[in-house]
Structures are given as C-alpha cells and as structure tokens.
C-alpha cells in the first residue's frame, strides 16, 4: 500500500470512529441533558405551587370581602343593581323612572350585558349616582349617560333626567 492510500484509510477510519462515537454515546448524553433540563424546569414550577396557592387563597378572601362589602349576594346582578339604585335614590331623593331588561351581546367569546335605566333628580345627584355605580360599587362601566331637561306643561316645572347605559363584560 502506498502512503496516500494509508492516509486516506486513516482519515476515513477516524471519521467513521467519530460518527460511531457520536451515535453511541454523545447523542444519548445530549438527549439525557435535554430531559434533565426539562425536569428541572418542572421542579421549579412545582416548588412555586405552595406560594401560588397561598396567593390565590388571599385573592379569594379579598374578593369575598369585596362582595360582602358591596352587598352582592348569590342573586342576579340585575337585582343587585336595582337594590343599589334604590338605596341611592332614597339617600339622595332622586326618582327611578325606568329600569329596562338587560341587553345581552356575545362578541368573540365575551358576554356583554347592558343595563339601561333612567333617573330623575338634580345634576349633582345624578352625577353622584354615576360615580357610585362605576367607582364604588364596581357594577361595571358606564357606557352612556345622557342628560335631558324635561319641562312638565301641567305643573310648569323643569326637571333633569339622566339616561344610563351600564355595561358589564364577562
């Protein structure tokens, strides 16, 4: 055999040994390393579970306290809204003129309930009702508030009417 043939044979033998070594040991080692890393990530997730559980329990207590402080019970939201309106109307001497059935709209998996109602009273009380509903009791978002000045021809008195549309996205 000539030296060139010996060198080629040595080169191909060396490359063959590298390929066989990779297939038999290195590839399995890399697969085990990937599996080890995946298991370590899972371990970190499981270590966090008690902390996350305690945070969720605290949130549950907080939300229960919110429900009890706003006097929201298991009855429907419409009944709770009407009760809140009646309490505010008694306190601020405004009149509830109408309370319509809710309009329900489903868009991209979200349900939007719209509650339309009208009240009559002075500007400050109607605006206070809007603040009470949206900020304090957190029933939803006021989508529309329209003020109308209405004159009664029988009594010649002018009154202010507020038409509300309150939306709740679920």
C-alpha positions in Angstrom: 0.0 0.0 0.0 1.1 3.4 -0.8 1.3 6.2 1.8 -1.6 8.1 0.1 -3.9 5.1 0.5 -2.8 4.6 4.1 -3.5 8.3 4.8 -7.0 8.1 3.2 -7.8 4.9 5.1 -6.6 6.5 8.3 -8.8 9.6 7.6 -11.9 7.6 6.8 -11.3 5.4 9.8 -11.0 8.4 12.0 -14.2 10.0 10.6 -16.0 6.7 10.9 -14.9 6.4 14.6 -16.2 9.9 15.3 -19.6 9.2 13.7 -19.9 5.9 15.6 -18.8 7.6 18.8 -21.4 10.3 18.4 -24.2 7.9 17.6 -23.4 5.6 20.5 -22.6 8.0 23.3 -22.7 11.7 22.6 -26.2 11.8 21.1 -27.6 9.8 24.1 -25.8 12.2 26.5 -27.3 15.2 24.8 -30.8 13.7 24.9 -30.4 13.0 28.6 -29.2 16.6 29.2 -32.3 17.9 27.4 -34.5 15.7 29.5 -32.7 16.8 32.7 -33.2 20.5 31.8 -37.0 19.9 31.2 -37.3 18.1 34.5 -35.5 20.9 36.3 -38.0 23.4 34.9 -40.9 21.2 36.1 -39.3 21.0 39.5 -39.2 24.8 39.7 -42.8 25.0 38.7 -43.8 22.5 41.5 -41.7 24.4 44.0 -43.8 27.5 43.3 -47.1 25.8 43.8 -47.5 26.4 47.6 -46.7 30.1 47.2 -49.1 30.4 44.3 -51.8 28.5 46.2 -51.5 30.9 49.2 -51.7 33.9 46.8 -54.8 32.5 45.3 -56.4 31.9 48.7 -55.6 35.5 49.7 -57.2 36.7 46.5 -60.3 34.6 47.2 -60.6 36.2 50.7 -60.2 39.6 49.2 -62.8 39.1 46.6 -65.2 37.6 49.1 -64.8 40.7 51.3 -65.5 42.9 48.3 -68.6 41.0 47.5 -69.8 41.3 51.1 -68.9 45.0 51.4 -70.8 45.8 48.3 -73.7 43.6 49.4 -73.5 41.4 46.4 -75.1 38.0 47.1 -75.9 35.0 45.0 -78.9 36.7 43.4 -78.6 38.1 39.9 -76.6 41.1 39.1 -79.7 42.8 37.8 -81.3 42.5 41.2 -78.2 43.8 43.0 -78.0 46.7 40.6 -81.7 47.6 41.3 -81.1 47.4 45.1 -78.1 49.7 44.8 -80.2 52.1 42.7 -83.0 52.1 45.3 -80.6 52.7 48.2 -79.0 55.6 46.4 -82.4 57.0 45.3 -83.7 57.0 48.9 -80.5 58.6 50.2 -80.3 61.4 47.5 -84.0 61.9 46.9 -84.0 61.0 43.2 -86.6 59.0 41.4 -86.0 55.9 39.3 -88.1 56.4 36.2 -87.4 53.2 34.3 -85.3 50.1 34.5 -85.3 48.1 31.3 -84.4 44.4 30.8 -80.7 43.8 30.1 -79.4 43.6 26.6 -77.0 40.6 26.2 -74.4 40.6 23.4 -71.8 38.0 22.8 -68.6 39.0 20.9 -65.5 36.9 20.5 -66.4 34.7 23.4 -67.1 37.6 25.7 -70.6 38.3 27.0 -71.5 42.0 27.3 -74.6 42.8 29.5 -76.0 46.3 29.0 -78.4 47.6 31.6 -80.5 50.7 30.6 -82.3 52.8 33.2 -83.4 56.4 33.8 -83.5 58.5 36.9 -84.8 62.0 37.6 -83.3 64.5 40.0 -80.8 67.2 40.3 -77.5 67.2 38.3 -75.2 66.6 41.3 -77.2 63.6 42.5 -77.3 62.0 39.0 -73.6 62.5 38.6 -73.1 61.1 42.1 -75.0 58.0 41.0 -72.7 57.6 38.0 -69.7 57.8 40.3 -71.3 55.4 42.9 -72.1 52.8 40.2 -68.8 52.8 38.4 -66.2 53.6 41.1 -67.6 52.5 44.5 -69.9 49.5 43.8 -68.0 48.5 40.6 -71.0 47.1 38.9 -69.5 47.8 35.5 -68.6 50.6 33.1 -71.0 53.4 32.3 -71.1 53.3 28.5 -73.5 56.2 28.1 -75.0 58.9 30.3 -77.4 61.3 28.7 -78.9 64.3 30.4 -82.3 65.6 29.3 -84.0 68.7 30.5 -87.8 68.0 30.6 -90.5 70.6 31.2 -93.8 69.5 32.5 -96.6 71.6 31.0 -99.1 70.6 33.6 -97.0 71.9 36.5 -94.7 74.2 34.6 -91.7 72.7 36.4 -88.4 71.8 34.8 -86.7 68.5 35.8 -83.5 66.8 34.8 -83.5 63.2 33.6 -80.4 61.0 33.3 -80.5 58.0 31.0 -77.8 55.5 31.9 -76.4 52.5 30.0 -74.2 50.4 32.2 -72.1 47.6 30.7 -70.6 44.6 32.3 -68.2 42.4 30.3 -68.0 38.8 31.4 
